[in-house]
Amino acid sequence: MKVINGNIASPLGFSADGLHAGFKKKKLDFGWIVSEVPASVAGVYTTNKVIAAPLIVTKNSVTKSKKMKAVVVNSGVANSCTGIQGMDDAYTMQKWTADKLGVDPDWVGIASTGVIGELLPMEILKTGLSKLVVNGNSDDFSKAILTTDTCVKTIAITEMFGRDEVTMAGTAKGSGMIHPNMATMLAFITCDANISSDTLQLALSKIVETTFNQITVDGDTSTNDMVLVMSNGCTLNPEILPDTPEFEKFSAMLYFVMQSLAKKIAKDGEGATKLIEVEVINAPDTLDARMMAKSVVGSSLVKTAIFGEDPNWGRILAAIGYAGIDIPVDNIDIYLGAIPVMLQSSPVHFDDEEMQDVMHADEIKITVDLHAGDASGMAWGCDLSYDYVKINALYRT
């Protein structure tokens, strides 16, 4: 597997474009990804019971057609909690895109992100759609989907399948309302491998649990979360089938892309200054380890301590205790970086200067050893700063 300098259109047969349509005042806010041929598609969606109109439309189309030719995305307006009009607008957004490309509407996915409770400005959408082109500026797509993000989030890799080189690329947005099961998070992944939609869904549904579903910024789950994977077979490799070495290799590619994007989202949390990675080891089972890691990384007290560069490991232990995992608590080790702060559930003296070097870094790893099994799990998040409150207090104004 090799990381390459690419973008969402790096796989064979894909193109993308992005532009400023007017959903936002100045920044790019509208874009699409287009496949030369109908691609196999798989998706996962928010678990929030309030689901935005674009997600309902896209999910229904993915389930019905199992093929996708394009996905079109706007930022600035979420088209969520907008009633019957919002659903009508979502279907119109899908149909207008399909008409422009000359394809069945069910071959078009749509997504929106931004302010909840506002209707899509349809004239702006129509004008923006008229300006999108196939084989446009692919890098601009990753910029057009951002809201409060401070940077684009992309990754592209290649892997050999026999004599065939398969390319996979991903891009995502997400900064606040990040508490999966997913978050105000959109992620799009393209690939040129020959794989069916059902097999693609099998891989995606499994991998999302240990990647996007293991990040948290603020404890809120959005109405617009979605991950879409499209694979168009333009590499012409033999079809990748379940329970084969090729499927395992493909799954490893997908895991790498999704974990990379998940960590980029966590690091770019609203107001964040540090990425927090929590690894729980020697747990009774994998789910216990994952849930405990997520409990620690989601603790507001842990997050504020990390922001203040305070090695307050007692807060970590408290988050372990309320994670809902039934384990003995008298033999737990906790490490900040490589420095032990608790061994066998007892405090350990550490050098303050060495610890400050650890806490001052922009990426902090917390390791929890439960000594209660052989399973492990990881989660990612960010610190909680003054700027998080400022950004969200003034989001609409």
C-alpha angles and dihedrals in degrees: 000000000000130000111224135191099256148114141226091293096053095101114086116273098020131112133172142189140189136188147157108272100165106264084117128032100250117343128088108277111164134057149137144212117219130192120206089224132026107280131211108253139199131179145186123197144195119292090213109119088224103073124186118241096246091057092051091051094046095044091051092049094047091050093046103042105020086206133093132190099177146358122210122198137188128190129201097050121055099196087218127140089013100128126213093339090055091053091048090050092049092053089047090052089053095046096047090052092047091049092051091052095038095236139122111281090235088065090065124081120199133198136178132189134180136062115017120227099031125113120238112260095236098193089055089048092049093049092046092050091053089058098049113103136194110249091022128145101315094191090059092064091067090051095046095060095056126107117169091351115126096208143017118264116214140147133179129186141171133211134181119242101188104302093340123095112215120199125202127184136179140189130183145176127209137126111146134025086042112153109119147219052135128310147222077313134132121188128180124190126187129192137171097214124122104246132136123246092245092053090045090052090050091056096042096048091053098043096046089067093064098036123030092018090058099061127090134174107165112353096257123120114207130224093231106052116138142154119198125186121193124187117179105185094233090138087067092217117156110279114277109235131194120266094025133114088248091057090051090050091048091048090052089054092049092047091051092051095045095045091048092052092044091054092047090053093048092048091050095051113148109284091356122156099174140037113226119205118188122192121186114197136185092025126156092253141349096260091052090050093049094047092048092049089051091049091055097044091046096052111115089208092053091046094051091046090054090049090052091045088237114149091216097160092171088077089056091052091049091053089050089053096054096041090101095240116137103224136129110268099198098085107044126137122201126192130188103203103321094327118103113223096171130024124183088356092300127112119259125208113240136184109262095212093051090048093051089056088055095045094046093060120102091234120052124189121202117193122194119191111195097181086213105109142332103273127106140192140181138211135182134211143136141247122273113241139177089259092062090064092044094050094049096039089058100033096122098032 
